[in-house]
Amino acid sequence: MPSFSSARFLLALALGILLAQTPSWAQEPAKAPQRPQPKPTQKATPARPETDETLLAAQAALEAKEYVRAVELLESYLARDPSHLGARFNLAYSYSLLGRLTEAITAYRKTLELDPKLFQAYLNLGLLLLQEGAPAEAVKALVQGVALRPEHVPGRLAYAQALAQSGDKKSARTQYQEVIACEPQNVEALRGLARLELEAGEYVAAETHLRQTLALEPARAELHWWLAEALLGQDKLEAAASELEAYVRAQPQDAAAHQRLGNLYRDLGRNDDALRHFDAALATGARAPELAAARARTLAALERREEAATAFQALIAAEPQNAQWQYELGLVRLRQEQLEAAATAFDQAIRLQVEFVEAYNGLALALQLGGNCAATLQTLDSRARYAQETAGTYFLRAICHDRLHQLEAAVENYQKFLAVNDEPDSPRAFQAQQRLRLLKRQLQRR
């Protein structure tokens, strides 16, 4: 299942490209060969020849990606000249590449104490703070950077992300919109804006921006996932299924995606497709009980009832205290007309969850179909402790009292059934009317 974060991408972008715009002391050597770095306009003048050698060695270590060595040299140099801006910046940069983020953050703060107008330091500091889960602090750094370079798109994108993560979604949206106004095909901005629109439930707008992004990034799988979310929010289920299919084609090992698509196909009544994706999820090695249960329900819907019963039995063997699966096994057995097995499963569900009203319904029906009217009425009386009577329970009561020749009770329950029944043309309604007329005549003859 995809997640959305561009902080790491932006960090690489800032360090790989932005530093090329700084003087020689603030450049990343050969980080982005596709963008040649400009020649420095001026060089730092060292106070002593040995100091110059230290800085040159540090620069050479950076070019060779020997960051541990670069840190050693820069720390040594700064011990002698703590106010050297370039050495301080490159030390922060080296720390970040070694994953020493706390030290990098501190070093960038010290860099900004030396030069409060150094845009690259604000940007990299903000990105590191985002990585460290401090978006509010990142906002403080990035807003100053954006003020210095309002035209700088990666800076605005980082600022927008920090605003969003800190909870200021409205301002984040404004930043993304301003970037899109300048660069209508900026995929970072389109994606970021679409995610905010999804979170806000603005599904039509999110769909528009996600389709624009997909046209620019057709190979980016998670865009199909997010577009499916936008479509589901508009109840466009078939279209959402199509996008999820595109996602799982790109990410066939995502079990959660297969399961979600299976559930969606169940909602659409496409049970063969649902089963295909539940099986695909299981093929990835996923063993979540709810996945196995969804597959069992799909088998039942496809009338592959013995397979469904076997699947529910396996679930129950692994989790014998699960009342829901006992109940669903009972439903399968009921459809197989295995009434005794159905009653046993429903009864076990009730023992596990005494207020399980649906299980009482199933047990009462299984008992009534099996001809055990006394037990049916007893089950309905137990059910009545936890739920109101329904048309169905009145009908079962009426039938059982009728078969037991308890005429007054049968008449009473047929009448109650007809009073609450909302399907006056149903076979049950016709049967109740016919039996009621006959029973009333029998009572009149007494």
HUFEN-V766622 format. One record per backbone hydrogen bond with DSSP energy under -0.5 kcal/mol. NH is the residue of the N-H (numbers start at 1). CO is the residue of the C=O. E is the energy in kcal/mol with one decimal. If there is no record, write none. Layout:
BEGIN
nh: {NH | NH}
co: {CO | CO}
e: {E | E}
END
This chain:
BEGIN
nh: {5 | 10 | 11 | 12 | 13 | 14 | 15 | 16 | 17 | 18 | 18 | 19 | 20 | 21 | 22 | 24 | 26 | 27 | 29 | 31 | 35 | 38 | 46 | 52 | 53 | 54 | 55 | 56 | 57 | 58 | 59 | 60 | 61 | 62 | 63 | 64 | 65 | 66 | 67 | 70 | 71 | 72 | 73 | 74 | 75 | 76 | 77 | 78 | 79 | 80 | 80 | 81 | 84 | 85 | 88 | 89 | 90 | 91 | 92 | 93 | 94 | 95 | 96 | 97 | 98 | 98 | 99 | 100 | 101 | 104 | 105 | 106 | 107 | 108 | 109 | 110 | 111 | 112 | 113 | 114 | 115 | 118 | 119 | 121 | 122 | 123 | 124 | 125 | 126 | 127 | 128 | 129 | 130 | 131 | 132 | 133 | 134 | 138 | 139 | 140 | 141 | 142 | 143 | 144 | 145 | 146 | 147 | 148 | 149 | 152 | 153 | 156 | 157 | 158 | 159 | 160 | 161 | 162 | 163 | 164 | 165 | 166 | 167 | 167 | 168 | 169 | 172 | 173 | 174 | 175 | 176 | 177 | 178 | 179 | 180 | 181 | 182 | 183 | 186 | 187 | 190 | 191 | 192 | 193 | 194 | 195 | 196 | 197 | 198 | 199 | 200 | 201 | 202 | 203 | 206 | 207 | 208 | 209 | 210 | 211 | 212 | 213 | 214 | 215 | 216 | 216 | 217 | 220 | 221 | 223 | 224 | 224 | 225 | 226 | 227 | 228 | 229 | 230 | 231 | 232 | 233 | 234 | 234 | 235 | 236 | 237 | 240 | 241 | 242 | 243 | 244 | 245 | 246 | 247 | 248 | 249 | 250 | 251 | 254 | 255 | 258 | 259 | 260 | 261 | 262 | 263 | 264 | 265 | 266 | 267 | 268 | 269 | 270 | 271 | 274 | 275 | 276 | 277 | 278 | 279 | 280 | 281 | 282 | 283 | 284 | 284 | 285 | 286 | 291 | 292 | 293 | 294 | 295 | 296 | 297 | 298 | 299 | 300 | 301 | 302 | 303 | 304 | 305 | 308 | 309 | 310 | 311 | 312 | 313 | 314 | 315 | 316 | 317 | 318 | 319 | 322 | 323 | 326 | 327 | 328 | 329 | 330 | 331 | 332 | 333 | 334 | 335 | 336 | 337 | 338 | 339 | 342 | 343 | 344 | 345 | 346 | 347 | 348 | 349 | 350 | 351 | 352 | 353 | 356 | 357 | 360 | 361 | 362 | 363 | 364 | 365 | 366 | 367 | 368 | 369 | 370 | 371 | 372 | 373 | 376 | 377 | 378 | 379 | 380 | 381 | 382 | 383 | 384 | 385 | 386 | 387 | 394 | 395 | 396 | 397 | 398 | 399 | 400 | 401 | 402 | 403 | 404 | 405 | 406 | 407 | 410 | 411 | 412 | 413 | 414 | 415 | 416 | 417 | 418 | 419 | 420 | 421 | 426 | 430 | 431 | 432 | 433 | 434 | 435 | 436 | 437 | 438 | 439 | 440 | 441 | 442 | 443 | 444 | 445 | 446 | 446}
co: {3 | 6 | 7 | 8 | 9 | 10 | 11 | 12 | 13 | 13 | 14 | 14 | 17 | 18 | 19 | 42 | 23 | 24 | 27 | 28 | 32 | 20 | 44 | 48 | 49 | 50 | 51 | 52 | 53 | 54 | 55 | 56 | 57 | 58 | 59 | 60 | 62 | 61 | 65 | 66 | 67 | 68 | 69 | 70 | 71 | 72 | 73 | 74 | 75 | 76 | 77 | 77 | 81 | 83 | 84 | 85 | 86 | 87 | 88 | 89 | 90 | 91 | 92 | 93 | 94 | 95 | 96 | 95 | 99 | 100 | 101 | 102 | 103 | 104 | 105 | 106 | 107 | 108 | 109 | 110 | 111 | 115 | 117 | 118 | 118 | 119 | 120 | 121 | 122 | 123 | 124 | 125 | 126 | 127 | 128 | 130 | 129 | 134 | 135 | 136 | 137 | 138 | 139 | 140 | 141 | 142 | 143 | 144 | 145 | 149 | 151 | 152 | 153 | 154 | 155 | 156 | 157 | 158 | 159 | 160 | 161 | 162 | 163 | 164 | 163 | 167 | 168 | 169 | 170 | 171 | 172 | 173 | 174 | 175 | 176 | 177 | 178 | 179 | 183 | 185 | 186 | 187 | 188 | 189 | 190 | 191 | 192 | 193 | 194 | 195 | 196 | 198 | 197 | 201 | 202 | 203 | 204 | 205 | 206 | 207 | 208 | 209 | 210 | 211 | 212 | 213 | 213 | 217 | 219 | 220 | 220 | 221 | 221 | 222 | 223 | 224 | 225 | 226 | 227 | 228 | 229 | 230 | 231 | 232 | 231 | 235 | 236 | 237 | 238 | 239 | 240 | 241 | 242 | 243 | 244 | 245 | 246 | 247 | 251 | 253 | 254 | 255 | 256 | 257 | 258 | 259 | 260 | 261 | 262 | 263 | 264 | 266 | 265 | 269 | 270 | 271 | 272 | 273 | 274 | 275 | 276 | 277 | 278 | 279 | 280 | 281 | 282 | 281 | 288 | 288 | 289 | 290 | 291 | 292 | 293 | 294 | 295 | 296 | 297 | 298 | 300 | 299 | 303 | 304 | 305 | 306 | 307 | 308 | 309 | 310 | 311 | 312 | 313 | 314 | 315 | 319 | 321 | 322 | 323 | 324 | 325 | 326 | 327 | 328 | 329 | 330 | 331 | 332 | 334 | 333 | 337 | 338 | 339 | 340 | 341 | 342 | 343 | 344 | 345 | 346 | 347 | 348 | 349 | 353 | 355 | 356 | 357 | 358 | 359 | 360 | 361 | 362 | 363 | 364 | 365 | 366 | 368 | 367 | 371 | 372 | 373 | 374 | 375 | 376 | 377 | 378 | 379 | 380 | 382 | 383 | 383 | 390 | 391 | 392 | 393 | 394 | 395 | 396 | 397 | 398 | 399 | 400 | 402 | 401 | 405 | 406 | 407 | 408 | 409 | 410 | 411 | 412 | 413 | 414 | 415 | 416 | 417 | 423 | 426 | 427 | 428 | 429 | 430 | 431 | 432 | 433 | 434 | 435 | 436 | 437 | 438 | 439 | 440 | 441 | 442 | 443}
e: {-0.6 | -2.7 | -2.3 | -2.0 | -2.3 | -2.9 | -2.7 | -2.4 | -2.2 | -1.0 | -0.6 | -1.1 | -0.9 | -2.1 | -1.7 | -0.6 | -1.9 | -1.2 | -0.7 | -1.1 | -2.3 | -0.7 | -0.7 | -2.0 | -2.0 | -1.7 | -2.3 | -2.5 | -2.3 | -2.3 | -2.5 | -2.4 | -2.2 | -2.2 | -2.3 | -1.8 | -1.4 | -3.2 | -1.2 | -2.2 | -2.5 | -2.1 | -2.3 | -2.7 | -2.9 | -2.0 | -2.5 | -3.0 | -1.5 | -0.7 | -1.3 | -2.2 | -1.6 | -0.8 | -2.0 | -2.5 | -2.6 | -1.9 | -2.0 | -2.4 | -2.5 | -2.7 | -2.1 | -1.8 | -1.3 | -0.5 | -1.2 | -2.4 | -1.6 | -2.1 | -2.9 | -2.1 | -2.4 | -2.6 | -2.2 | -2.1 | -2.1 | -2.3 | -1.4 | -1.3 | -2.0 | -1.6 | -1.1 | -0.5 | -1.5 | -2.5 | -2.6 | -2.4 | -2.6 | -2.3 | -2.2 | -2.3 | -1.9 | -2.2 | -1.9 | -1.7 | -2.9 | -2.2 | -2.4 | -1.4 | -1.6 | -3.1 | -2.6 | -0.7 | -1.7 | -3.0 | -1.6 | -1.4 | -2.2 | -2.0 | -0.8 | -1.9 | -2.5 | -2.4 | -2.3 | -2.7 | -2.3 | -2.3 | -2.5 | -2.5 | -2.6 | -1.9 | -0.5 | -1.1 | -2.0 | -1.7 | -2.0 | -2.5 | -1.8 | -2.1 | -2.4 | -2.7 | -2.2 | -2.0 | -2.5 | -2.2 | -1.3 | -3.4 | -2.2 | -0.9 | -2.4 | -2.7 | -2.5 | -2.7 | -2.3 | -2.3 | -1.8 | -2.3 | -2.5 | -2.4 | -1.7 | -1.5 | -2.8 | -1.5 | -2.2 | -2.5 | -2.1 | -2.3 | -2.6 | -2.4 | -1.8 | -2.1 | -2.8 | -1.8 | -0.9 | -0.7 | -2.6 | -1.8 | -1.0 | -1.1 | -0.5 | -1.5 | -1.0 | -2.5 | -2.5 | -2.2 | -1.8 | -2.1 | -2.3 | -2.8 | -2.0 | -0.5 | -0.9 | -1.8 | -2.8 | -1.3 | -2.3 | -2.5 | -1.9 | -1.8 | -2.4 | -2.3 | -1.8 | -2.0 | -2.6 | -1.7 | -1.3 | -2.1 | -1.9 | -1.3 | -1.9 | -2.6 | -2.5 | -2.6 | -2.5 | -2.5 | -2.2 | -2.5 | -2.0 | -2.0 | -1.6 | -1.3 | -2.6 | -1.2 | -2.2 | -2.7 | -1.9 | -1.7 | -2.3 | -2.5 | -1.7 | -2.4 | -2.1 | -2.0 | -0.8 | -0.9 | -1.7 | -1.2 | -0.8 | -1.7 | -2.6 | -2.3 | -2.1 | -2.2 | -2.5 | -1.9 | -2.3 | -2.1 | -2.3 | -1.9 | -1.6 | -2.7 | -1.4 | -2.1 | -3.0 | -2.4 | -2.2 | -2.5 | -2.5 | -2.0 | -1.9 | -2.6 | -2.4 | -1.5 | -1.8 | -1.8 | -1.0 | -1.4 | -2.4 | -2.4 | -2.2 | -2.1 | -1.9 | -2.0 | -2.5 | -2.3 | -2.1 | -1.5 | -1.3 | -2.7 | -1.3 | -2.5 | -2.7 | -2.2 | -2.1 | -2.7 | -2.6 | -2.1 | -2.1 | -2.0 | -2.1 | -1.8 | -1.8 | -2.0 | -1.6 | -1.5 | -2.1 | -2.4 | -2.7 | -2.8 | -2.2 | -2.6 | -2.5 | -2.4 | -2.9 | -1.5 | -1.5 | -2.5 | -1.3 | -1.7 | -2.5 | -1.9 | -2.3 | -2.4 | -2.1 | -1.9 | -2.4 | -1.9 | -1.2 | -2.3 | -1.2 | -2.5 | -2.2 | -2.3 | -2.5 | -2.7 | -2.6 | -2.5 | -2.9 | -2.5 | -2.6 | -2.0 | -1.5 | -3.2 | -1.2 | -2.3 | -2.9 | -2.5 | -2.1 | -2.4 | -2.5 | -2.0 | -2.4 | -2.5 | -1.7 | -1.4 | -1.8 | -1.9 | -2.1 | -2.7 | -2.7 | -2.3 | -2.3 | -2.6 | -2.4 | -2.0 | -2.0 | -2.9 | -2.1 | -1.8 | -2.1 | -2.4 | -1.9 | -1.5 | -0.6 | -0.7}
END
